């Protein structure tokens, strides 16, 4: 199999680096602040910077891991942001959460969702 020289050079090139940081988070957390690094399939540095800032916005606040039960068999929600309303503290007006797990309870047609919710 033959590959064009420019394309081959691009495939062999080092990864582009994009960094996102927050002075407010650094001041609030100091050395306890988490650092994340990942390799993605994004080809353009601007796209990587946009993604880095998106992740900073998502994970740049204290979060809580919670389990809530919802009606229906909803394993399809894994990996999705959803708005949930419940009588539980923090959910009365609806809370935006990210679903990281789901366990369907078929006998009662309900699903236990494991979610991440921002506290701030």
N, C-alpha and C positions, 0 to 999 in steps of 0.2 A: 504494500500500500504506500502510495506516495502522498506527501503533504507539502504544500507550498512553503517555501522558506520563511516568509513573514509569519504565517500562521504557526509553524513549528517553533519559531523563536518566541512568539507570544505564549504558547503553551508551556515553554520551558522557563519563562520569566518569573521573577519573584512576585509574590503577592503585593498588591497595593495595600497600604495601611490607611485606615480612617480612624480618627480618635474623636470621641465625644466626652466632654467633662463638664462638671458643674461646680463652680466655686461655692455655691450655697450648700451643696451636698458634701463637698470636701470639708467645709467649715463645720457642718453639723455632725459628721461621722468621723472625721480625722482618719486615723490609721485603720479604723474598723470598716471603712467604706469598701464595698465589694468591687472587684475589678473583673470585667468580663472580656473575653477575647474569643472570637470565632472566625472561622474561614467560611466564606459563602461563595456562591456561584455568580455574584454580582461582578460584572466586567468593568464598570465605570466607577471611578473614585467618587464622583458626586453621588451616585446611587448608594455607595457604601456609607458615605457621610450621612445621607438621609436616613439610612437604616440604623446607624449608630445613634443618631439623635432620637429616633423613634424608640429604640430600646432604653435610652436614658430616661425618656419621658415615662415609659411603662414601668421600669424597675427603679426609678430614681426617687421612690417614696417608700416609707414603711408599708409592708404588705402582711396580710394575714392569710393563712391557709385554713379554709373552712369546708365543711361538708353540709350540703343542703339537699333536701328531698323535693323533687318536682314530679308533677303528674306526667304520666306517659313513659314510654320506653325511649329514652333520649340519649343513647350512646353516640348519636350523630353530633352532639354538641362538643365532643372532645376537640380541643385545639381552637375553640372559637370564643370570641368575646360576646357576652350576652348581658342583658339587663334583667336582674331578678328582683322581684318584690316579695316580701315576707314580713311576718310580724316580728321577726328577729331584729335585734339592735343593728342599725346600719342599713337595713333593707326596706324600711317603711315607705320611703319615697322612691325606691328602686335603686339598685346599686349595680354599677358596671363591674363585671367580674370576668376572669379568664378561666375557662374550664380546662382543667388538666387531667381529670379522670372522671369516669362514670361507671357505676355498677347498677345494672338494671335488676329490679325486683319484679320478675314476671308475674308472680302470683297476685300482686296487687296493682300491676301496671303503673309502677312508679320507678324513679331512678334517683340514686344517691349521687349527686355531683360533687366532686372535689374541685374547689375553685380557689383562685388567688384574688384577693380584694385589697385595693389600696386603702390605707387608713387615713391618708392626708388628702 
